[in-house]
């Protein structure tokens, strides 16, 4: 096997993982869809920026040793999962119980960039993504970066940002495309209920991963 293929393989694996984690349904993408549907595409831009910043921060923390700490301390990682699950279920309830008119918005206003970034710490899928990226893919990049852990971690972060950006934008565009269809109160209520149930199902599914 040539050196070129040895160097390309870790990048290909990481890229596929980043794409799969970013494009599939999850708390981030459901929140972006709801935000796009209720507030429009422009209002989702700060939310997307916060999500990407939070993802980068989680990967950076995992690369700095937080992943090893979570795996080493008995009960710590399950406890964080349960806390994140509780928050996501509360958010799902808020969506299902929201008002029936478009101006009675489920989340009142779009999340700010800082709020979307902090939301990643309550997102089990984001934690799972960061831990897996560091424990499974970062070792393969260490030879490429001459064993530099910091440089390898930055490479993982950059790959995720480049892949995740367009992926999560698709969900925001989907929500914005539905905005005109949700002007009637009954449709908005049905949409919020469906999204709330999807968020709850997604959160419950991830707690056992």
Secondary structure, DSSP 8 states (H G I E B T S, - for coil): --HHHHHHHHHHHHHHHHHHHHHS--HHHHHHHHHHHHH-HHHHHHHHHHHHHHHHHHHHHIIIIIHHHHHHSTTHHHHHHHHHHHHHHHHHHHHHT--SSTTS-TTSS---HHHHHHHGGG-HHHHHHHHHIIIIIHHHHHTTTTT-HHHHHHHHHHHHHHHHHHHHHHHHHHHHHTGGGG-SHHHHHHHHHHHHHHHHHHHHHHTT-
